[in-house]
């Protein structure tokens, strides 16, 4: 994967329109779009972040690109890596396929950029906590 510092993706001009200039989409924007798309998939419990995102969330800041890494393939296309956990009881292959489809469609809809690959890394299973009723 390429370095994210200064990385951006050049958006193509719409078909049938004259090009007025260059449109660049920052890598962070791609990651935020992917992060929001992942949160909409049924069966996803959470995405994995690092210490910095954990601290930011403790202070009330919502980190949408937590667990998402974007890069550029050798051919210059967008590559996305998603690190997430799945809720217990959901079929992992189906959830992973849904994540890939949701991210690919969200990035295409919002930026008109095609993704070469969306790699889903399942890092854990989330079990629902059972609430124990206390009898008096």
PETAMO-V81943 format. One record per backbone hydrogen bond with DSSP energy under -1.0 kcal/mol. NH is the residue of the N-H (numbers start at 1). CO is the residue of the C=O. If there is no record, write none. Layout:
# PETAMO-V81943
NH,CO / NH,CO
This chain:
# PETAMO-V81943
7,4 / 9,25 / 11,23 / 17,14 / 25,9 / 27,7 / 30,26 / 31,27 / 32,28 / 33,29 / 34,30 / 35,31 / 36,32 / 37,33 / 38,34 / 39,35 / 41,38 / 44,41 / 45,85 / 46,85 / 48,83 / 54,50 / 55,51 / 56,52 / 57,53 / 58,54 / 59,55 / 60,57 / 61,56 / 68,65 / 69,81 / 71,79 / 73,77 / 76,73 / 79,71 / 80,117 / 81,69 / 82,119 / 83,67 / 84,121 / 85,46 / 86,124 / 87,43 / 88,126 / 90,87 / 95,91 / 96,92 / 97,93 / 98,94 / 99,95 / 100,96 / 101,97 / 102,98 / 103,99 / 104,100 / 105,101 / 106,102 / 107,103 / 108,104 / 109,105 / 110,106 / 111,107 / 112,108 / 116,78 / 117,78 / 119,80 / 121,82 / 123,84 / 126,86
